[in-house]
Amino acid sequence: MATAPVLVKKYSNRRLYDTGLSRYVTLEELTARIRGGVDVRVVDASSGEDLTQATLLQVIMEKTTEVMEADRS
């Protein structure tokens, strides 16, 4: 039986609130949870708009940038 995704609320100040952990998390912590197999759903805290795809894209882009910078060294 599949579990419901963890709800993460993104606030206008760019802070991420993990409702599963009941605390604010960094993007790096969220990335680690996703890589660990946790399903997440990111929503705008005020409008409820689904921001999951945009957040996952941000994670991918940041990792790609890190890899590209490491290759240049």
C-alpha positions in Angstrom: 0.0 0.0 0.0 1.5 3.3 -1.1 1.8 6.1 1.5 0.7 9.6 0.8 3.4 12.0 -0.2 4.9 14.3 2.5 3.4 17.8 2.1 5.9 20.6 2.0 4.7 24.2 2.1 6.8 26.8 0.4 6.5 30.3 1.8 7.1 33.6 0.0 10.4 34.0 1.9 11.5 30.8 0.1 11.4 28.8 3.3 10.2 25.2 3.1 8.0 23.7 5.8 7.9 19.9 5.9 4.6 19.0 7.5 5.8 15.4 8.0 8.7 16.5 10.2 6.8 19.6 11.5 9.8 21.9 10.9 11.4 24.1 8.3 13.9 22.3 6.1 16.6 23.4 3.6 16.5 22.5 0.0 19.4 20.2 0.6 17.5 18.3 3.3 14.5 18.0 1.0 16.8 16.7 -1.8 18.2 14.1 0.6 14.7 12.9 1.5 13.7 12.6 -2.1 16.8 10.7 -3.0 16.0 8.5 0.0 12.8 7.5 -1.6 10.3 9.8 0.1 7.5 11.1 -2.1 6.9 14.8 -1.6 4.4 17.3 -2.8 5.4 21.0 -2.6 2.6 23.6 -2.5 2.6 27.4 -2.2 1.6 28.1 1.4 -0.8 30.9 0.6 -2.4 29.9 -2.7 -2.1 26.1 -2.5 -0.6 26.0 -6.0 1.3 22.8 -6.7 5.0 23.7 -7.0 6.4 20.1 -7.0 7.6 20.1 -10.5 9.3 23.5 -10.2 11.0 22.5 -7.0 12.2 19.2 -8.4 13.6 21.1 -11.4 15.4 23.5 -9.1 17.0 20.5 -7.3 18.1 19.0 -10.7 19.5 22.3 -11.9 21.5 22.9 -8.7 23.0 19.4 -8.9 23.8 19.9 -12.6 25.5 23.2 -11.8 27.6 21.5 -9.0 28.7 18.7 -11.3 29.6 21.2 -14.1 31.6 23.4 -11.7 33.4 20.3 -10.3 34.4 19.2 -13.8 35.9 22.6 -14.5 38.3 22.3 -11.5 
